[in-house]
Amino acid sequence: MKQIILNISDENVQTVMSILNNLKDGLIDSIEGAELKGVHKTAYTPKQGIIVSEEEKPVGKYASAATYKSRLKKR
């Protein structure tokens, strides 16, 4: 097995660790280091935290999918 040793400044450890943790599963067998105790992989959460239904009125400048489909049918 090959090893890669990285020397990273303290302010960049979190960024590098998030990149390494997001790599394809099975690509890296293990990650070791003295500074890795507080580093953990965070799950993705959407900014809005809500699910928009197809019938809901759009908030932005674009029409909802249902409105767009109904406009196409009228033509």
CORDA-V572983 format. One record per residue. N is the residue number from 1. RES is the residue in one letter. OMEGA is omega in whole degrees, 0 to 359 (* if undefined). Layout:
n->N res->RES omega->OMEGA
n->N res->RES omega->OMEGA
//
This chain:
n->1 res->M omega->179
n->2 res->K omega->177
n->3 res->Q omega->174
n->4 res->I omega->180
n->5 res->I omega->180
n->6 res->L omega->172
n->7 res->N omega->187
n->8 res->I omega->177
n->9 res->S omega->187
n->10 res->D omega->183
n->11 res->E omega->182
n->12 res->N omega->184
n->13 res->V omega->182
n->14 res->Q omega->180
n->15 res->T omega->181
n->16 res->V omega->180
n->17 res->M omega->178
n->18 res->S omega->177
n->19 res->I omega->180
n->20 res->L omega->180
n->21 res->N omega->181
n->22 res->N omega->177
n->23 res->L omega->182
n->24 res->K omega->178
n->25 res->D omega->180
n->26 res->G omega->180
n->27 res->L omega->179
n->28 res->I omega->180
n->29 res->D omega->180
n->30 res->S omega->176
n->31 res->I omega->182
n->32 res->E omega->176
n->33 res->G omega->182
n->34 res->A omega->185
n->35 res->E omega->188
n->36 res->L omega->184
n->37 res->K omega->184
n->38 res->G omega->184
n->39 res->V omega->177
n->40 res->H omega->181
n->41 res->K omega->180
n->42 res->T omega->179
n->43 res->A omega->179
n->44 res->Y omega->173
n->45 res->T omega->180
n->46 res->P omega->182
n->47 res->K omega->182
n->48 res->Q omega->179
n->49 res->G omega->180
n->50 res->I omega->176
n->51 res->I omega->182
n->52 res->V omega->179
n->53 res->S omega->183
n->54 res->E omega->183
n->55 res->E omega->183
n->56 res->E omega->180
n->57 res->K omega->182
n->58 res->P omega->181
n->59 res->V omega->184
n->60 res->G omega->183
n->61 res->K omega->181
n->62 res->Y omega->179
n->63 res->A omega->176
n->64 res->S omega->181
n->65 res->A omega->180
n->66 res->A omega->179
n->67 res->T omega->180
n->68 res->Y omega->179
n->69 res->K omega->180
n->70 res->S omega->176
n->71 res->R omega->179
n->72 res->L omega->181
n->73 res->K omega->182
n->74 res->K omega->183
n->75 res->R omega->*
//
